[in-house]
Amino acid sequence: MKFGTCNEYFEHWPLEEVFNYAAQVGYEGVEIAPFTLADSVEEIPASRRREIRRAAAAAGVDIIGLHWLLISPKGLYTNHIDDEIRNRTRDYFKALIEFCGDLGGKVMIVGSPQQRTVQDGWDYGETWERTRSVFEDCLSLCEQNEVSLCIEPLSADQTNFITTASEARRMVEEIDHPNFQMMVDVCSGSTEQVPVADLLDIAGPHLYHVHMNDANKRGPGFGATDFASVLRRLKELAYDRYVSVEVFDFRPDARTIAAGSIKYLRGITELL
């Protein structure tokens, strides 16, 4: 497996400096939150996209892909009952896919809990079908850009829609397209009724990405979450894609989080 880190906890750092520091402490890739670059990726010109791609290559890291997709611009909602809102969101997904492809990224993590929650009065089944339709409309463009959408099951305290690995796998299997897969987030997965390592088995052949974060929302090694069992299971599954450090509590600082997390994870893998 390969180790990456997300960029948003490097608050106010130029992206080029994130690439360089990530490489310095031992990461092989960086996962980008688009809202850290612009309110809308449509504002980012082709020249800047080329600069970002060149900067990553110069630092010696991959651009893994994108996550936190719908933080901005405001008003997006994956499965909204209003056709105009939902279609605008679908069109922004397409802009993100092209942006990801321009950067050389391969995955887009579909989390965004507040932009997918089933609101009061909505039918769950109809919401499910609206969600499917939005994703299915994007998959031809995903193929063209060699980008895969990865649905992320999120904890029930964040959303009421696709809160388990089993639900995520159901969505993947219903859509049945090679560019639509799923991922596991250790922090959210810690709220399920089975150990996080078992969620990797539930994902099965559709496991395409993993977020490494402690149940306390900090980095690996900054809490009590059992990462050894997760990494052991990934090794048993011969998982050879990225695991990315993602945190929600940015204390104490970006350098300490990044360096401490990768040291902890690599220390475990050396013992497996």
Secondary structure, DSSP 8 states (H G I E B T S, - for coil): -EEEEESTTSTT--HHHHHHHHHHHT-SEEEE-GGGT-SSGGGS-HHHHHHHHHHHHHHT-EEEEE-STTSSSTT--TT-SSHHHHHHHHHHHHHHHHHHHHHT--EEEE--GGGT---TT--HHHHHHHHHHHHHHHHHHHHHHT-EEEE----TTT-SSS-SHHHHHHHHHHH--TTEEEEEEHHHHTTSSS-HHHHHHHHGGGEEEEEE--TTSS-TTSSS--HHHHHHHHHHTT--SEEEE--S---S-HHHHHHHHHHHHHHHHHH-
